[in-house]
Amino acid sequence: MGTTNVKGLLFSIVLINLSLVGFCGYPRKPVDVPFWKNYEPSWASHHIKFLNGGSAADLILDRSSGTKIVAFFSICFITTFSYALTFKIFLRKKLKIPFCVFEGAGFQSKKSYLFGHFSMKMRLVGGDSAGVVTAFYLSSNNAEHDEIDFEFLGNRTGQPYILQTNVFTGGKGNREQRIYLWFDPTKGYHSYSVLWNTFQIVIFVDDVPIRAFKNSKDLGVKFPFNQPMKIYSSLWDADDWATRGGLEKTDWSNAPFTASYTSFHIDGCEAATPQEVQVCNTKGMRWWDQKAFQDLDALQYRRLRWVRQKYTVYNYCTDKARYPVPPPECTKDRDI
């Protein structure tokens, strides 16, 4: 082999190695696709505005937004999924049947998935958004449901948004973490994404991991591995809890409130039947199961520590009043 060929081969090997280093641990770049490819309205479709042929969409909240009424408390919980999602319980005096009512608008994925990478670019409600919550989450649809949450809690003008994340496994949640963002999420679009495989769930803001939830089945902690989930987003009035524990109420004179979306990326393993669940559970068949995605790399751990040190305002793992003994997954997640 000539000197020129050897140099060329070595150069190619270096390029390949550099590309692997750059790729290690980071999900594939999201593909910008229009809303209708992966999603459909779930409620109050008259308050969803589509722009540029569906490449962007706005959710709109005002006094004429849709109200969703669901009978029975348990069904309310299953339908709304989110631990923090506000619902107002009333009691029908004659029939003694509880039901819930909540105001807003939302959409959901057309299909269910077991593992993958799910991303969306969002611009949150600007100005005085107190009492208003924008949610982006994955959830299964049963009583012992699994769920992965982004919940953006609005605030008074000039006060920062709070991003609350939560993870439910087998119907158990209570794993709230809250952070401030290091940018103004109302001024432009930012990417919010979830990487979910059999080893871990990683929640990203742009390319920064803000949370990792490891598979801790060996410690007796359930992990989402057999319940397909749909992806949801909603904009709704939650002024009974969202801002300062409900002290700050929604100022409807500032309506309409608008949350904007684009880049409706889904790269997941479709699963609707037990056979498809079994296929999705086969390790090593998808890019997100490869070794590079089984743990955070050193740079990602540094970025996660940066978020913990500078922007975290609440972490259930360090709440000693609530958990005198930290939950077992916290050590594995490096959140103590």
GUKE-673631 format. One line per field, with one value per residue: z negated, y negated, x of N, C-alpha, C in turn; residue number from 1. Coordinates in steps of 0.001 Angstrom, whole numbers, plus 500000, padded with zeros to 6 digits. Layout:
REM residues N
nz: c(Z:...) $
ny: c(Y:...) $
nx: c(X:...) $
caz: c(Z:...) $
cay: c(Y:...) $
cax: c(X:...) $
cz: c(Z:...) $
cy: c(Y:...) $
cx: c(X:...) $
resi: c(NUM:...) $
REM end
This chain:
REM residues 336
nz: c(500000:500888:499676:499813:499874:497351:495670:496378:495459:492684:492136:492670:490659:488404:488798:488586:485911:484591:485298:483958:481318:481158:481480:479415:476875:477413:478682:481991:484442:484368:486741:488654:489010:490285:488334:488817:489567:487385:485312:483850:483158:479792:478025:478000:480672:482115:480964:481793:483858:487078:488860:491739:493482:491630:490521:488237:485120:482997:479672:478090:475389:473901:472562:474096:474736:475040:472816:470971:469915:467755:466455:463241:460896:461137:463870:464723:463785:465273:467825:467906:467050:465957:462835:461795:463301:463355:462037:461520:459172:459024:457568:458578:457443:457490:458755:457556:458741:459292:461275:463556:464607:466924:468436:471646:474341:476560:477994:479399:480030:482928:482745:480523:478548:477637:476195:477518:479188:478558:479508:479428:480545:478774:477994:475283:473477:473420:471457:468797:467417:465279:463525:465760:467510:469572:471109:471967:472614:472118:471935:470745:470962:468591:465316:463604:464639:466754:467087:468405:467775:468943:467521:467771:465768:465544:464825:463084:464947:465710:463840:463570:465614:464312:464782:464377:463903:463995:463208:463701:462653:463008:461992:459848:458837:457716:457975:458330:459879:460038:462039:462883:466090:468204:470006:471709:472222:473689:475756:478037:480023:478415:477962:476564:475209:474974:474270:474309:473236:472510:470487:469392:468795:470255:469932:471896:472363:475056:475921:473436:470730:468286:466520:465424:465323:464122:464956:462319:461457:460144:457639:456709:457811:459990:463586:466676:469090:470430:471173:473750:474775:475552:476981:475684:475685:474066:473272:470566:467989:464786:462314:459695:458501:459863:459862:457383:455596:456089:455214:456954:459396:462607:464894:466760:468379:469854:471771:475260:474326:475683:476785:478705:481300:483075:485333:485047:483941:483954:483153:482689:481389:482696:481042:480475:479990:478067:479360:480805:478681:477633:479720:479649:477234:477680:477217:478629:481233:482069:482541:480158:478201:478149:476824:476398:475510:473125:470789:469376:470813:469864:470320:470426:467815:466471:467422:466378:463628:463547:464075:461778:459751:460343:461258:460222:458295:456792:455654:455352:454374:452497:450566:447418:445498:446680:447631:445483:445710:448629:451761:453375:456082:456357:455728:457770:459914:459534:458057:455506) $
ny: c(501188:497803:494780:492568:493769:494982:492726:491603:493573:493515:490899:491107:492889:491311:489276:490777:491643:489162:488344:490251:489604:487058:487764:489425:490381:488394:487806:488573:485980:484068:484360:482012:481999:481666:480884:482649:485044:486635:486022:485164:483169:483287:482216:479341:478357:476119:474183:474468:473327:473520:473009:472000:474187:476216:476659:475355:474725:473219:473258:472031:470249:469048:467543:468828:471211:474807:476946:479803:482489:485111:488050:489549:489859:491488:491910:489331:488887:490793:489879:487275:487726:486331:485779:483207:481906:479786:480408:479925:481050:481917:482651:484430:483775:485287:487784:488481:488752:488247:485851:484304:481067:479207:476451:475516:476439:479014:481496:484722:487574:489628:492281:494916:495497:497420:496763:494604:491465:488306:485187:481645:478316:475372:472300:470422:469100:465618:462562:461782:464686:466046:468705:470224:473194:474921:477972:480819:484121:487672:490500:493499:495252:496188:497420:497936:496186:495221:492372:489424:486230:482824:479778:476513:473832:470979:467418:464230:461195:460586:462320:465467:468371:471590:474795:477849:481235:484683:488154:490964:494298:497330:496190:494690:491587:488565:487599:485042:482496:479216:476510:473350:471838:471067:469121:466940:468404:467458:465871:467074:470104:473172:476368:479215:482341:485963:488804:492183:495347:498822:498563:495990:492842:489764:486338:483533:480087:478141:479084:479859:482004:482156:483861:487218:490399:493406:496909:498636:501145:503160:502142:502265:500436:499492:499368:497759:500009:501690:500596:499022:495601:492574:489319:486130:482765:479759:476751:474999:473794:473491:472264:472853:474039:473653:471313:470023:471814:471499:468986:466873:465833:466570:463948:462980:460821:460581:462480:463550:466410:467762:470577:471719:473994:476076:478277:481236:483783:487285:490240:493230:496535:498034:499259:501124:503518:506593:508166:506281:504819:506702:506856:504242:504355:505742:505705:503839:503510:500993:497576:496132:497981:498584:498709:496114:494698:495678:494536:491303:489295:487985:485184:484632:485281:483246:481046:481600:481399:478689:477605:478541:477167:474430:473810:475379:475463:477039:480374:483552:485552:484430:483484:483606:483402:484471:486902:488543:490626:490839:491602:494737:494620:492228:492116:493662:492099:490012:487776:486864) $
nx: c(500854:500619:502248:500542:498014:497988:498068:495668:493896:494397:493562:490853:490088:490566:488664:486301:486489:486397:483861:482359:482969:481828:479195:478615:476467:474572:471341:470089:469946:467000:464341:462720:459349:455983:453036:450831:451912:452650:450888:447636:444698:443471:441645:439453:439880:439261:440732:443295:445726:446974:449981:451869:451314:451016:453476:453994:452330:449867:448703:445852:444566:441716:438733:436890:437922:438162:436322:436899:435107:434985:433675:433878:436438:438772:438935:439289:441848:443288:442809:443875:446398:448745:450334:450418:448570:445893:442699:439263:437152:433855:430649:427944:424847:422475:423019:425303:427813:431159:432917:435258:436396:438165:439906:441120:443316:444518:446802:447703:449843:449439:450035:451189:454149:457022:459817:462408:463128:461909:460855:460289:459953:459378:457725:457005:454113:453997:454584:452299:451762:450786:449267:448821:449548:451786:452123:454090:454305:454777:452668:451141:447991:446322:445346:447611:449684:452459:454588:456129:457101:457113:456393:455506:455405:453554:454095:454047:454516:457883:458861:460565:459864:459007:460206:458833:459557:458604:458411:456516:456034:454477:452138:453023:454180:455330:457902:459010:460919:462166:463190:464734:464974:467784:467453:465151:462176:460087:460832:461796:462051:462794:464329:462822:463163:462920:464776:464381:465036:465749:467527:467685:465996:466297:465994:466014:466874:467202:470388:471117:471237:468803:467805:468146:466826:467429:467272:466325:465555:466867:467040:464541:462820:460309:460373:459626:458857:457171:454762:453309:453467:451722:452355:451785:450524:449531:447736:446617:444368:445488:445191:444686:446836:449283:450986:452893:451724:449024:448352:448669:446517:445012:445045:442612:442292:444527:444338:444078:446086:449005:450747:453432:454440:456764:458580:457903:458996:459314:460897:460514:459748:457076:454223:451456:450310:450662:452572:454045:455078:456837:458683:459727:461000:463283:466594:469331:468530:467832:468956:468962:469398:472036:475410:476403:474236:473421:474134:474887:477478:480757:480786:478048:477285:478654:477258:474726:475260:475841:473303:471987:473397:473113:470522:468467:465562:463957:464158:463111:464716:466381:464754:464367:462416:460228:461173:462847:464659:466390:464814:465497:466374:467647:470396:471512:470808:472457:471610:471853) $
caz: c(500000:500993:498569:499968:499467:495894:495062:496595:494573:491332:492047:492610:489331:487470:488995:488033:484460:484157:485445:482891:480085:481186:481448:478226:475834:477835:479629:483363:484659:484714:488104:488663:489795:489974:487252:489174:489791:486164:484273:484166:482009:478833:477533:478346:481938:482591:480367:482330:485096:487862:489630:492742:493952:490551:489989:486905:484548:481756:478779:477631:474207:473465:471905:474994:475012:474749:471493:471063:468767:467693:465248:462336:460539:461659:465306:464860:463578:466395:469040:467874:466802:465198:461395:461506:464155:462514:462355:460504:458921:458577:457219:459026:456215:457617:459121:456710:459615:459435:462602:463552:465684:467065:469587:472415:475656:476597:479091:479015:481143:483540:482409:479251:478733:476531:476352:478651:478973:478826:479389:479933:480274:478203:477479:474246:473332:472973:470603:467535:467671:463994:463534:467029:467619:470862:470803:473023:471819:472609:470930:471102:470673:467693:463928:463146:465861:466808:467598:468378:467865:468907:467206:467693:464882:465840:463710:463338:465853:465121:463017:464473:465687:463647:465491:463491:464532:463111:463833:463092:463030:462377:461286:458761:459236:456574:458233:458946:459858:460624:462371:463728:467347:468332:471111:471682:473146:474420:476806:479229:479919:477856:478103:475357:475740:474084:474765:473446:473627:471388:469490:468743:469393:470149:470343:472407:472840:476123:475826:472048:469912:467020:465617:465854:464461:464524:464674:460997:461084:459198:456323:456397:458375:461294:464716:467821:470102:471115:471474:474784:474409:476545:476648:475535:475258:473758:472652:469760:466809:463569:461327:458323:457926:460691:459548:455930:454912:456313:454711:458121:460257:464022:465238:468066:469225:470720:472783:475292:474046:476837:476796:480110:481493:484390:485318:484325:484196:483240:483648:481666:481786:482631:480319:480130:479661:477271:480246:481099:477447:477557:480714:479161:476064:478102:477107:479658:482561:482392:482217:478778:477296:478243:475612:476230:474933:471913:469665:469800:470887:468879:470585:470040:466357:466060:467710:465413:462355:463731:463896:460370:458895:460660:461698:459574:457160:455961:456052:454376:453810:451382:449673:446258:444778:447400:447709:444552:446401:450052:452588:453804:457414:456369:455769:459101:460833:459124:457698:454081) $
cay: c(500000:496623:493820:491731:494550:495151:491454:491442:494488:492995:489704:491562:493458:490181:488629:491658:491593:487859:488306:491062:488845:485999:488346:490261:489967:487411:488363:488115:484651:484158:484044:481123:482513:480927:481368:483721:486316:487434:485578:484790:482509:484181:481483:477916:478161:474757:473309:474813:472586:474093:472000:472479:475518:477188:476805:474765:474704:472475:473555:470752:470355:467897:467948:469652:472469:475996:477558:481252:483013:486562:488580:490425:489350:492317:491682:488012:489051:491524:489072:486144:488349:485642:485582:481802:481340:479380:480779:479451:482133:481536:483796:484343:483967:486316:489086:488734:489179:487183:485644:483215:480095:478365:475567:475384:477077:479938:482451:485967:488339:490566:493645:495160:495891:498008:496328:493767:490072:487496:483814:480596:476959:474620:470932:470398:467929:464446:461611:462272:466041:466682:469597:470952:474255:475565:479308:481716:485312:489006:491231:494650:494996:497157:496979:497935:495671:494638:491003:488583:484889:481428:478847:475154:473116:469557:466525:462829:460552:460298:463446:466555:469623:472772:476053:479006:482553:485759:489472:491951:495692:498177:495364:493935:490407:487877:487442:483727:481627:477916:475685:472174:471955:470117:468239:466572:469341:466797:465025:467845:471552:474020:477791:479983:483704:487113:490033:493250:496714:499755:498259:494700:491762:488506:485190:482504:478769:477999:480261:479952:482919:481555:484929:488602:491375:494672:498144:499095:502330:503925:501541:502377:499296:499814:498575:497938:500876:502562:499883:498001:494273:491538:488024:485153:481404:479008:475427:475004:472941:474259:471234:473301:474588:473557:470192:469785:472690:471057:467626:465990:466322:466199:462655:463225:459616:460763:463491:464978:466911:468570:471355:472015:475261:476466:479420:482272:484943:488554:491352:494221:497871:498088:500444:501110:504886:507304:508616:505121:504517:507654:506436:503022:504698:506454:504801:503858:503380:499581:496767:495653:499058:498812:498408:494673:494104:496413:493679:490012:489231:487073:483817:484533:485228:481900:480138:481880:480795:477241:477336:478767:476168:473044:473546:476228:474821:478106:481720:484471:486384:483735:482992:484490:483370:485363:488208:488613:491514:490557:492729:495497:494290:490937:492354:494130:490985:488976:486590:486545) $
cax: c(500000:501442:502192:499342:496839:498044:497677:494233:493194:494509:492733:489454:489869:490486:487360:485274:486584:485922:482404:481785:483094:480830:477862:478462:475558:473595:470381:470159:469372:465580:463932:461568:458223:454755:452176:449908:452606:452702:449974:446264:444072:442818:440478:439382:440590:438999:441734:444609:445930:448062:450701:452825:450968:451105:454834:453952:450983:449671:447599:445305:443729:440925:437500:436077:438626:437373:436308:436833:434387:435138:433051:434625:437770:439861:439053:439905:443293:443861:442702:444784:447696:449767:450123:450220:447526:444788:441329:438334:436209:432527:429826:426572:424070:421455:423567:426474:428909:432152:433474:436235:436283:439343:439828:442339:443356:445651:446942:448368:450391:448506:450423:451855:455539:457772:461210:462739:463517:460728:461324:459431:460408:458267:457858:455982:453255:454734:453891:451761:451257:450491:448120:448741:450540:452013:452629:454562:454556:454462:451910:450321:446580:445717:445370:449005:450284:453800:454488:457332:456499:457553:455308:456030:454501:453600:454377:453780:455469:459181:459299:460947:459126:459540:459996:458706:459566:458172:458418:455634:456249:453479:451173:453650:454930:455942:459338:459090:462092:461843:464345:464609:465706:468889:467087:463736:461533:459005:461403:462114:461843:463841:464018:462576:463151:463049:465386:463853:465390:465614:468554:467506:465215:467023:465198:466919:466476:468190:471253:471560:470428:468384:467387:468329:466149:468019:466563:466756:464781:467669:466828:463126:462100:459747:460868:458721:459454:456211:453521:453491:452983:451506:452932:450718:450830:448320:447810:445407:444269:445792:445516:444483:448067:450492:451870:452973:450783:447652:448132:448570:445453:445067:444460:442017:442374:445701:444041:444396:447425:449390:451987:453727:455155:457247:459495:457154:459851:459164:461695:460255:459319:455621:453762:450039:449912:451681:453648:454893:455804:457940:459682:460379:461799:464485:467743:470354:467967:467608:470134:468928:469806:473473:476173:476571:473034:473067:474476:475401:478935:481352:480330:476644:477219:479066:476143:473670:475680:475683:471872:471666:474029:472770:469151:467477:464892:463388:464532:462538:465777:467031:463705:464450:461150:459326:461827:463997:465595:466203:464366:466680:466872:468361:471830:471863:470625:473427:470845:472025) $
cz: c(500000:499817:498621:499505:497951:495187:495198:495671:493139:491124:491919:491232:488287:487568:488393:486514:483909:484241:484354:481566:480032:481020:480124:477223:476240:478847:481039:483496:485052:486153:488030:489579:489419:488920:487638:489433:488567:485165:484813:482955:481096:478187:477861:479620:482501:481946:480677:483700:485818:488794:490631:493156:492901:490026:488608:486434:483268:480982:478149:476470:473943:472871:472791:475394:474594:473283:471692:469788:468812:466389:464535:462145:461199:463145:465567:464773:464771:467641:469044:467632:465789:463731:461106:462311:463315:462969:461185:460343:458370:458229:457711:457850:456333:457839:458283:457527:459727:460881:462543:464772:465751:468408:470314:473782:475696:477828:478611:480253:481663:483088:481036:479506:477454:476828:477605:478220:479450:478531:479981:479619:479859:477866:476527:474219:472764:472050:469296:467789:466383:464101:464754:467093:469056:470581:472075:472308:472587:471524:471541:470582:469875:466254:463376:464288:465651:467465:467439:468701:468077:468539:466965:466946:465109:464597:464076:464245:465114:464227:463921:464474:464801:464519:464470:464318:463496:463907:463022:463573:462272:461556:460160:459319:458052:456727:458900:458822:460564:460872:462995:465008:467447:469519:470944:472683:473934:475625:478093:478981:479310:477907:476736:475787:474644:474848:473791:474018:472403:470254:468721:469501:469186:470709:470685:472618:473795:476048:474394:471290:468583:466025:466251:464830:464936:464226:463373:460525:460080:457772:455911:456904:459759:462358:465895:468911:470875:471424:472543:474351:475655:476053:476680:475314:475041:473145:471867:468528:465555:462404:459893:457714:458610:460250:458072:455198:455049:455800:455847:459101:461699:464229:466652:468949:470158:471795:474156:474962:475157:476595:478220:480227:482931:484227:484506:484526:483321:483925:482603:482245:481593:481974:479939:479698:478784:478122:480568:479862:477320:478525:480203:477975:476405:478127:478314:481070:483011:481933:480743:477764:477265:477001:475348:475513:473666:470641:470230:469919:469927:469075:470160:468527:465835:466297:466736:464049:462402:463523:462427:459489:459107:460866:461006:458351:456280:456547:454983:453693:452587:450406:448464:445435:445397:447431:446778:445076:447907:450810:453222:455163:457426:456429:457161:460125:460569:458788:456225:453912) $
cy: c(498768:495688:492975:492456:494744:493883:491240:492316:493976:491778:490080:492126:492351:489499:489462:491586:490270:487771:489123:490331:487757:486532:489022:489647:488992:488021:487848:486758:484792:483733:483176:481685:481732:481634:482633:485053:487220:487148:485294:484067:483532:483518:480005:477613:476760:473750:473780:474147:473142:473040:472674:473922:476599:477417:476175:474758:473884:473089:472243:470998:469027:468425:468804:470933:473642:476364:479048:481777:484536:487057:489531:489945:490149:492096:490305:488142:489735:490664:487937:486569:487613:485475:484142:481199:481033:479993:480368:480502:481562:482801:483546:484710:485129:487691:489478:489264:488043:487056:484455:482340:479332:477649:475527:476004:477989:480805:483657:486661:489315:491997:493707:495732:496513:497782:495466:492376:489189:486041:482842:479252:476124:473194:470721:469083:466765:463561:462229:463611:466767:467520:470478:471981:474773:476901:480037:482994:486577:489715:492428:494399:496139:496697:496911:497443:495246:493269:490283:487163:483760:480614:477470:474304:471619:468710:465106:462245:460205:461395:464655:467708:470667:473977:477177:480281:483589:487056:490383:493339:496546:497412:494537:492789:489816:487758:486083:483119:480335:477130:474371:472453:470850:469181:467896:467447:468740:466013:465771:469317:472229:475460:478447:481434:484740:488243:491137:494597:497622:499455:496978:493849:490492:487397:484061:481187:478327:479237:480514:480942:482257:482614:486275:489502:492747:495851:498722:500277:503181:503387:501581:501233:499669:498865:498801:498798:501705:501900:498826:496676:493442:490254:486999:483762:480659:477660:475263:474115:473792:473322:471646:473911:474109:472477:469846:470559:472253:469659:466623:466582:465847:464869:462748:461984:459682:461822:462827:465269:467895:469255:471845:473214:475383:477683:480585:483641:486138:489597:492457:495550:497972:499391:500262:502477:505535:507780:507465:504690:505436:507277:505222:503303:505443:505495:504937:503648:501930:498750:496349:496736:499263:498269:496912:494027:494819:495637:492320:490093:488156:485638:483640:484500:483857:480908:480351:481287:479279:476835:477483:477613:474766:472795:474393:475530:475838:479450:482682:485328:485753:483138:483920:484487:484354:486789:488215:489548:491299:491781:493428:495095:493040:491114:492780:493027:489854:487674:486286:485755) $
cx: c(500886:501257:500936:498095:496790:497580:496168:493417:493220:493622:491258:489122:489726:489129:486240:485280:486073:484412:481733:481845:482035:479432:477566:477498:474477:472643:470619:469475:467908:465320:462681:460491:456983:453913:451433:450595:452507:451592:448574:445684:443410:441613:440613:440166:440364:439948:443155:444725:447146:448651:451628:452560:451075:452509:454966:452503:450991:448519:447152:444361:443044:439634:436596:436793:437760:437411:436124:436198:434466:434550:433995:436061:438883:440050:439644:441421:443935:443871:443699:446217:448562:449391:449751:449075:446295:443475:440446:437239:434900:431754:428405:425665:423089:422059:424776:427646:429917:432606:434424:436049:437593:439312:441167:442202:444569:445664:447726:448913:449344:448781:451070:453248:456096:459249:461391:463169:462371:461067:460309:460077:459209:458688:456689:455205:454061:453911:453440:451083:450916:449224:447996:449863:450576:452684:453030:454970:454217:453664:451214:448908:445981:445920:446793:449890:451737:453689:455818:456883:457487:456310:455912:455013:454649:453805:453974:454859:456755:459712:459575:459938:459802:459208:459973:458731:459139:458234:457498:456037:455248:452473:451749:454481:455671:457450:459589:460488:461699:463124:463872:465378:466743:468682:465617:462995:460379:459509:461712:461862:463061:463365:463889:462380:463342:463719:465010:464274:465291:466590:468275:466488:466023:466147:466159:466178:467568:469093:471727:470669:470078:467931:467700:467657:466571:467083:467120:465915:465537:467541:465361:462276:461587:460286:459924:459366:458434:454871:453793:452858:452712:452165:451811:451304:449524:448671:446522:445530:444445:446029:445213:445741:449349:451470:451778:451887:449337:447357:447972:447568:445639:444362:443911:441988:443578:445489:443862:445861:447789:450729:452211:454655:455646:458160:458924:457801:459488:460035:461597:459822:457804:455170:452299:449548:450986:452848:454607:455674:457010:459050:460453:461286:463086:465666:468662:469849:467817:468807:470150:469283:471318:474189:476287:475399:472580:473397:474867:476917:479445:480868:478875:476480:477657:477944:474987:474014:475527:474225:471498:472183:473481:471273:468080:466896:464174:463794:464027:463613:466426:466029:463611:463169:460159:459866:463042:465086:465382:465705:465555:467233:467731:469876:472277:471763:471617:472728:470898:473307) $
resi: c(1:2:3:4:5:6:7:8:9:10:11:12:13:14:15:16:17:18:19:20:21:22:23:24:25:26:27:28:29:30:31:32:33:34:35:36:37:38:39:40:41:42:43:44:45:46:47:48:49:50:51:52:53:54:55:56:57:58:59:60:61:62:63:64:65:66:67:68:69:70:71:72:73:74:75:76:77:78:79:80:81:82:83:84:85:86:87:88:89:90:91:92:93:94:95:96:97:98:99:100:101:102:103:104:105:106:107:108:109:110:111:112:113:114:115:116:117:118:119:120:121:122:123:124:125:126:127:128:129:130:131:132:133:134:135:136:137:138:139:140:141:142:143:144:145:146:147:148:149:150:151:152:153:154:155:156:157:158:159:160:161:162:163:164:165:166:167:168:169:170:171:172:173:174:175:176:177:178:179:180:181:182:183:184:185:186:187:188:189:190:191:192:193:194:195:196:197:198:199:200:201:202:203:204:205:206:207:208:209:210:211:212:213:214:215:216:217:218:219:220:221:222:223:224:225:226:227:228:229:230:231:232:233:234:235:236:237:238:239:240:241:242:243:244:245:246:247:248:249:250:251:252:253:254:255:256:257:258:259:260:261:262:263:264:265:266:267:268:269:270:271:272:273:274:275:276:277:278:279:280:281:282:283:284:285:286:287:288:289:290:291:292:293:294:295:296:297:298:299:300:301:302:303:304:305:306:307:308:309:310:311:312:313:314:315:316:317:318:319:320:321:322:323:324:325:326:327:328:329:330:331:332:333:334:335:336) $
REM end
